[in-house]
Amino acid sequence: MANKTNDLLQGALDLLVLRSLVSEPRHGWGILKRIEQSSKEVLIIHQGSLYPALYRLERQGFIKSEFGLSENNRKAKYYSLTKQGQAQLDHEVANWNQFASAIADVLQTA
């Protein structure tokens, strides 16, 4: 059974948030659920970690926000990826893949 964790490497949460916004704008709860579902419920992100990341990403210009109505007709803040955010995501994915490959190499070394 996989361990559920919210102990992510520094920067990984930002990467996951940016990736969750590629297909469509989402509100905070939608971002959390997208990450959980995409990770097959292995990665559980708490709101106390998510919202500071959202504010930071917005300050950096990687995402933008606007208010809209949620699925249950409640006012919600929706986040979407900016062009700068897409470029950052592409850069971070390349870095992550290089990092993961290096870890795999170390683990396979006798």
N, C-alpha and C positions, 0 to 999 in steps of 0.2 A: 504494500500500500504506500502511495506517495505521501510524503510529509507536506502538510500545508504550511506555508511560510509567508511572512511579510518582511523577512530579512533579506532585502535586495542589496546587491552591490551598488555603491554610489553611482548615480547616473542611470542605472537600469530603469528606475521608475519613470524618469523623464522620457526615455526611449519608448517604454511601453505606452505611456500616455500619448505621445506623438503618433505612434503606430495605430493606436485605437481610433484616431481621428482621421485617418486617411480616407475612408469610404464615405463618411458623413459626419456632420456636427453631432455632438452628444452632450448631454448634461452630465454632471459629476457622477450620479448614480449609474448612468448608462456606460460611462467610462469604466467604472469599477466592475460592472457586470461583464462588459466586453473582455476585459483582461482575465477575469475569472473563467469565463467560458472558453476563451482562446487557449488558456493554459490547462484546460480540463480540470479546473478547480484546484490546481496546485498552488497558484499564486493568489493570495488573498490580500488585497490592499485595503487598508482602513482609511476612512474619511480623514482622520487626523494626519495621515501622510499624503493623501491625494490633494487636498485643497492648497496646502503650501506649495506643492509642485505646480499646480495649475496657475497660481498667482505668479510664481517665479517664471514659468514659461511664457505667460502673458507679458510680463515686464520685459522679457528678452525679445519680444516680438515674434515668437515662434507659434503662438496661438492667439486668437482673438475671441471675444465673447460678445454675445447679445442675448437679450431676454426673448423667450418664446413660451409657448404652451407645451407642457409635457403631455404624454399619452393620456393622463387622467385630468386634463384641462387645468393644470396648476401652473402658475408662473414659474419658469425655471431658467437658469442661465445656461446657455448652450455655448460650447467651445468648438472652434474649428481651426484647422491647420492653415497657416499662412504660407505664402511662397517661400519665405525665409525659413519657416518651420519644416517645410518639405525638404529643403536643402540640408537643414540640420539633421533631419531624420536620415536622409541618404548617407550623410557623413557618419553619423553614429552607428548605423547598421553596418557600414564597412568596418568601422573600428571594432564593433562587437564581434563580427565574424572573424576578424583577425585575432582578437583576444581569445575567443572560444577555440579556434584552431590551435593556438599556442598551448592552451590548457590541455586539449586533447592530445597534443604531441607529448607533453610532459607525462600525462597519465599512461601513455602507451610505451614510454621508455622503460626499459628493464633496468 
